[in-house]
Amino acid sequence: QVQLVESGGGLVQPGGSLRLSCTSSRSIFSLYFMAWYRQAPGKERELVARIPDAGTQDYGESLKGRFTISRDNAKNTVYLQMNSLKPEDTAVYYCKTRSHDDIDYWGQGTQVTVSS
């Protein structure tokens, strides 16, 4: 079992920034990848960014350049830095991981609202 706990969501004005955190109960060295997804009301859940245990990050369409995913292995934490936020970025943001035996785990989600 892996527990994922997200934090850092909230209300921000358009053009503002937020940093989300996701802390794993298991060493992230032992996990295949860490990722952020988001789901807006009435829409399907979509990939925001993914960072593997080795290799390069990848991002959802049109998000690279505004969003940056990073990891701190010593803290078992992955971050999502979000800049130049837009109202259409409003969603619940979920952390996801996959173990090397191909089991997916999700966090409970954190709400991000971009509004003036």
Backbone hydrogen bonds, N-H to C=O, Kabsch-Sander energy under -0.5 kcal/mol:
donor,donor_aa,acceptor,acceptor_aa,energy
5,V,23,T,-2.1
6,E,4,L,-0.5
7,S,21,S,-2.0
10,G,111,Q,-0.9
12,V,113,T,-2.7
15,G,85,L,-3.3
16,G,13,Q,-2.3
18,L,82,M,-2.0
20,L,80,L,-2.6
21,S,7,S,-2.7
22,C,78,V,-2.1
23,T,5,V,-2.4
24,S,76,N,-2.9
25,S,3,Q,-1.9
30,S,27,S,-1.6
31,L,28,I,-1.0
32,Y,98,R,-2.8
33,F,98,R,-0.8
34,M,51,I,-2.5
35,A,96,K,-2.5
36,W,49,A,-3.0
37,Y,94,Y,-2.9
38,R,46,E,-2.3
39,Q,92,V,-2.1
43,K,40,A,-2.3
46,E,38,R,-2.9
48,V,36,W,-3.0
49,A,36,W,-1.8
50,R,58,D,-2.6
51,I,34,M,-3.3
53,D,32,Y,-2.1
58,D,50,R,-2.1
60,G,48,V,-2.7
63,L,60,G,-2.1
64,K,60,G,-0.8
65,G,67,F,-0.8
66,R,63,L,-2.1
67,F,63,L,-2.3
68,T,81,Q,-2.3
70,S,79,Y,-1.7
72,D,77,T,-3.2
73,N,71,R,-0.5
75,K,72,D,-0.9
76,N,72,D,-0.6
76,N,73,N,-0.7
77,T,72,D,-1.9
78,V,22,C,-2.4
79,Y,70,S,-2.9
80,L,20,L,-2.2
81,Q,68,T,-3.0
82,M,18,L,-3.2
82,M,80,L,-0.6
83,N,66,R,-2.2
83,N,81,Q,-0.5
84,S,15,G,-0.6
85,L,16,G,-2.3
89,D,86,K,-2.2
90,T,87,P,-1.8
91,A,112,V,-2.0
92,V,39,Q,-2.3
93,Y,91,A,-0.6
93,Y,110,T,-3.0
94,Y,37,Y,-2.8
96,K,35,A,-2.6
97,T,105,Y,-2.2
98,R,33,F,-1.2
99,S,103,I,-2.5
100,H,30,S,-0.7
102,D,99,S,-1.8
104,D,102,D,-0.5
105,Y,97,T,-2.6
107,G,95,C,-2.4
108,Q,4,L,-0.5
110,T,93,Y,-2.0
112,V,91,A,-2.8
113,T,10,G,-2.7
115,S,12,V,-2.2
115,S,113,T,-0.7
